[in-house]
Amino acid sequence: MVRRFLPGLMVLLLSGCSSVSYYGQLASGQWQLLRAREPVSTVIADPSRPQLLREHLAQAQKARTFASEQLHLPDNQSYRLYADIGRPYVVWNVFATTEFSLSPETHCFPIAGCVAYRGYYNQGAARGEAALLRQRGMDVSIGGVEAYSTLGWFNDPILNSMMNWGDERLATLIFHELAHQRFYVKDDTEFNESFANFVEQEGTRQWRAARGLAPLGDGALQQRDQFIRLILDTRQRLEKLYAQPLSKEAMRAAKALEFERLRSDYRQMRDTQWAGDKRYDAWINQPMNNARLLPFGLYDQWVPAFAALFRQEGGDWLRFYAAVERMGALPVEQRKVALRQLEMEGL
């Protein structure tokens, strides 16, 4: 009965106005993931499983305990389970915009609300969707995702796709995804992802301190922040450009120049400030379009505002979460005003 009932239930939970085939793959993908789960403790205790996997999971459980006891994130079975789904990413997200806009094409679901991407459990299906969107003249980008949160509807497992970045990266993913379970606002991807990113970053800082480790090197953090700032500045210039009354040909040429400026500014920063560190070269040298810039605005826009709010609440996690919940209850425009104010205070 459960085997027959669950896919239909998933369609009802996730469905909006779209094709049956799309929601069918969502249901079957989630069902595959749920069936693959097993307790982490069982994997760790099984000598036939790879030793590196067992050690990695043992460290992850320490971070999982820290998340609930010290960061006051949900204390449930999420990330106390493991699932090997046999692929490098759990889903592939397809981002899309029109040619002269940085507003994402959104997709709405009864539980999650409207989000700025569409997820596929099969990479080929994601590429097929991207091809159809390009035929419509859209700017499109595909990104593999290591983990996602079902917002507490299911006990989310640690996935094999989360295991490729070392113990600390796995801990940060757990902090990020549990933050989505802690608080989530429908129809505001920027708010939700920036909140989870802040919890991930501050949680990682505290996790390192709890283990007696030095803070992450200022150089790496500074490079990350400078790179994100470069992308956000490019977004702002493009938004101003797209608001101008230009012909399509003139707009297209100006858009191309902005992307060339982004690459030029990056290379100058890399060579003069980073001593030639090429960690972001692969990203910057790929074909560029509006959709490739979307995750930066969505995932990083309000991180400084949440950092300022955390300081304002004295670094107390419970007070911070309560303040986040109050802000999340505001109408969207008031919420953005409050975030901008916090961002200015944090400068």
C-alpha positions in Angstrom: 0.0 0.0 0.0 2.8 2.4 1.0 4.6 1.7 -2.3 1.5 2.6 -4.3 0.4 5.5 -2.1 3.6 7.5 -1.7 4.2 8.6 -5.3 0.6 9.9 -5.5 1.1 11.7 -2.2 4.3 13.3 -3.4 2.5 14.6 -6.5 -0.2 16.1 -4.3 2.3 17.7 -2.0 4.5 19.1 -4.7 2.2 19.7 -7.6 1.3 23.0 -9.2 0.5 23.9 -12.8 2.8 21.7 -14.9 3.0 18.4 -16.7 2.2 15.1 -15.2 5.5 13.7 -16.4 7.5 16.4 -14.4 5.7 15.6 -11.2 6.0 11.9 -11.9 9.8 12.2 -11.9 9.7 14.2 -8.7 7.6 11.5 -7.0 9.7 8.6 -8.2 13.0 10.4 -7.4 11.9 11.2 -3.9 10.6 7.6 -3.5 14.0 6.2 -4.6 15.7 8.4 -2.1 13.4 7.3 0.8 13.8 3.6 -0.1 17.6 4.0 0.0 17.8 5.3 3.5 19.4 3.3 6.4 20.5 4.4 9.9 24.0 5.9 9.9 24.7 3.8 13.0 24.1 0.7 11.0 26.6 1.7 8.3 29.2 2.7 10.8 28.9 -0.6 12.6 29.1 -2.7 9.4 32.8 -3.8 8.8 31.9 -4.7 5.3 31.3 -1.1 4.4 34.2 1.1 3.2 36.3 2.3 6.1 36.5 5.8 4.8 32.7 6.0 4.5 32.3 4.8 8.1 34.8 7.4 9.4 33.3 10.2 7.3 29.8 9.4 8.7 31.1 9.1 12.3 32.5 12.7 12.0 29.2 13.8 10.4 27.3 12.6 13.4 29.4 14.7 15.7 28.5 17.7 13.6 24.8 16.6 13.6 24.8 16.6 17.4 26.5 20.0 17.5 23.8 21.4 15.1 21.0 20.6 17.5 22.8 21.1 20.9 24.7 24.3 20.0 23.1 25.8 17.0 19.5 24.9 18.1 18.6 23.4 14.8 15.9 20.7 14.6 16.6 17.6 16.6 15.1 14.8 14.5 16.2 11.9 12.4 17.3 14.0 9.4 21.0 13.4 8.7 21.1 10.5 11.1 20.2 8.4 8.1 22.4 7.6 5.0 21.4 6.9 1.4 23.6 6.0 -1.6 21.6 7.0 -4.7 24.4 6.0 -7.1 25.0 9.4 -8.7 27.1 12.5 -8.0 24.1 14.9 -7.5 20.7 14.3 -6.0 19.0 16.7 -8.4 19.9 19.1 -11.2 18.3 22.6 -10.9 17.4 24.5 -14.1 17.5 28.3 -13.8 16.1 30.5 -16.5 15.5 34.2 -17.2 14.4 36.1 -20.3 17.2 37.5 -22.4 17.1 41.0 -20.8 16.1 40.3 -17.2 17.6 39.0 -14.0 14.2 38.0 -12.7 14.1 34.2 -12.6 11.3 32.1 -14.1 9.6 30.8 -11.0 7.7 27.6 -10.3 5.1 27.3 -7.5 4.3 24.4 -5.2 1.7 24.2 -2.4 4.2 23.5 0.3 7.5 25.1 -0.8 5.8 28.1 -2.4 7.4 29.7 -5.5 11.1 29.0 -6.1 13.5 30.3 -8.7 14.4 27.0 -10.4 13.0 23.6 -11.4 14.6 20.4 -10.1 15.2 17.2 -12.0 16.4 13.9 -10.5 17.8 13.0 -14.0 20.5 15.0 -15.6 19.3 14.2 -19.1 15.8 15.5 -18.2 17.3 18.7 -16.9 19.3 19.1 -20.1 16.1 18.5 -22.2 14.2 21.2 -20.2 17.1 23.6 -20.7 17.1 22.9 -24.5 13.4 23.7 -24.7 13.9 26.9 -22.7 16.7 28.0 -25.0 14.5 27.5 -28.0 12.2 30.0 -26.4 15.1 32.5 -26.3 15.6 32.1 -22.6 19.0 32.4 -20.7 19.4 29.0 -19.0 21.8 27.5 -16.5 22.0 24.0 -15.0 23.5 23.3 -11.6 24.0 20.0 -9.8 22.8 19.9 -6.2 24.4 17.8 -3.5 21.5 18.0 -1.0 18.1 19.5 -0.5 15.7 19.8 2.4 12.1 18.5 2.4 11.4 21.1 5.1 10.8 18.5 7.8 8.1 16.5 5.8 10.6 13.6 5.6 13.7 12.6 7.5 16.3 13.8 5.1 19.4 11.5 4.8 23.1 12.2 4.3 23.6 11.3 0.7 26.6 9.9 -1.1 26.5 13.1 -3.2 27.3 15.0 0.0 30.5 13.0 0.7 33.0 14.4 -1.7 34.1 17.6 0.0 35.6 16.3 3.3 34.3 16.3 6.8 33.9 20.1 7.2 32.0 20.6 4.0 29.6 17.8 5.0 29.0 19.6 8.3 28.3 22.8 6.6 25.7 21.1 4.3 24.0 19.7 7.3 23.9 23.1 9.0 22.5 24.7 5.8 19.8 22.1 5.2 18.6 22.0 8.8 18.3 25.8 8.8 15.7 25.3 6.1 13.8 23.0 8.5 14.2 25.6 11.3 12.5 28.4 9.3 11.2 28.8 5.8 9.1 31.5 4.1 7.1 30.7 1.1 7.8 32.5 -2.1 11.1 34.2 -1.0 14.1 32.3 -2.2 16.5 35.1 -1.5 15.4 35.3 2.1 15.5 31.5 2.7 18.8 30.8 1.0 20.6 33.8 2.5 19.3 32.8 6.0 20.5 29.2 5.5 23.8 30.4 4.1 24.4 32.6 7.2 23.6 29.7 9.5 26.0 27.6 7.6 28.8 30.1 7.8 28.4 31.1 11.4 27.7 27.5 12.4 30.9 26.4 10.7 32.9 29.1 12.5 31.5 27.9 15.8 32.0 24.2 14.9 35.7 24.9 14.2 36.1 26.8 17.4 34.4 24.0 19.4 37.0 21.6 18.1 39.9 23.9 18.9 40.6 24.7 15.2 41.7 28.1 14.0 39.2 30.1 12.0 39.2 29.6 8.3 41.9 31.5 6.7 41.0 35.2 6.1 42.5 35.0 2.6 40.1 32.3 1.4 37.1 33.9 3.0 38.1 37.3 1.6 38.5 35.9 -1.9 35.1 34.2 -1.7 33.5 37.5 -0.6 35.3 39.5 -3.2 34.2 37.1 -5.9 30.6 37.2 -4.8 30.7 41.0 -4.6 32.0 41.1 -8.2 29.1 39.0 -9.4 26.5 41.1 -7.4 28.0 44.3 -8.8 27.6 42.9 -12.3 24.0 42.0 -11.6 23.3 45.6 -10.5 24.9 47.0 -13.7 22.8 44.6 -15.8 19.6 45.5 -14.0 20.3 49.2 -14.8 21.1 48.3 -18.4 17.9 46.3 -18.9 15.8 49.2 -17.6 17.0 51.4 -20.5 14.9 52.0 -23.6 17.4 50.4 -26.1 16.8 48.3 -29.2 17.4 44.5 -28.9 20.6 44.8 -30.9 22.0 47.5 -28.7 20.9 45.8 -25.5 22.5 42.5 -26.7 25.8 44.2 -27.4 25.8 46.1 -24.1 25.0 42.9 -22.3 28.0 41.1 -23.9 30.2 44.0 -22.9 29.1 43.7 -19.3 30.0 40.0 -19.2 33.4 40.8 -20.7 33.9 43.5 -18.0 33.1 40.8 -15.4 35.8 38.6 -16.8 38.3 41.4 -17.1 37.6 42.7 -13.5 38.0 39.1 -12.2 41.3 38.5 -13.9 42.7 41.8 -12.6 41.5 41.0 -9.1 43.0 37.5 -9.4 46.4 38.6 -10.6 46.8 41.7 -8.5 45.1 40.8 -5.2 45.1 37.0 -5.1 48.6 36.3 -6.3 47.2 34.5 -9.4 45.0 32.0 -7.5 42.8 30.4 -10.2 40.2 28.8 -8.0 37.3 30.5 -9.8 38.8 30.4 -13.4 36.7 27.4 -14.4 33.4 29.2 -13.5 34.4 32.5 -15.0 35.5 31.0 -18.3 32.3 29.2 -19.1 29.7 30.8 -21.5 28.0 33.5 -19.5 24.3 34.5 -19.3 21.8 36.0 -16.9 20.8 32.6 -15.5 24.3 31.8 -14.4 24.3 34.9 -12.1 21.0 33.9 -10.4 22.3 31.7 -7.6 24.6 34.5 -6.4 21.8 37.0 -5.9 19.5 34.3 -4.5 21.9 32.6 -2.1 24.1 35.5 -1.0 22.0 38.7 -1.2 21.1 39.0 2.4 23.8 37.2 4.2 25.4 40.4 5.6 21.9 41.5 6.8 21.5 38.2 8.8 25.0 38.6 10.1 24.1 42.1 11.4 20.9 40.7 13.0 22.9 37.9 14.7 25.2 40.5 16.2 22.2 42.7 17.2 20.8 39.7 19.1 24.0 39.2 21.0 25.0 36.1 19.2 22.1 34.2 20.8 20.7 31.6 18.4 17.3 31.4 19.9 16.9 35.2 20.0 18.2 35.3 16.4 15.7 32.7 15.2 12.9 34.6 16.9 13.9 37.8 15.2 14.1 36.0 11.8 10.6 34.6 12.3 9.3 38.0 13.1 10.9 39.4 9.9 9.6 36.4 7.9 6.1 37.2 9.0 6.3 40.7 7.4 4.8 41.5 4.0 7.5 41.0 1.4 8.3 44.7 0.8 8.5 45.5 4.5 10.8 42.4 4.9 13.1 43.7 2.2 13.2 47.2 3.8 14.1 45.6 7.1 16.9 43.6 5.5 18.3 46.6 3.7 18.4 48.5 7.0 20.2 45.7 8.7 22.6 45.5 5.7 23.4 49.2 6.0 23.9 48.9 9.8 26.4 46.1 9.2 28.6 48.1 6.9 
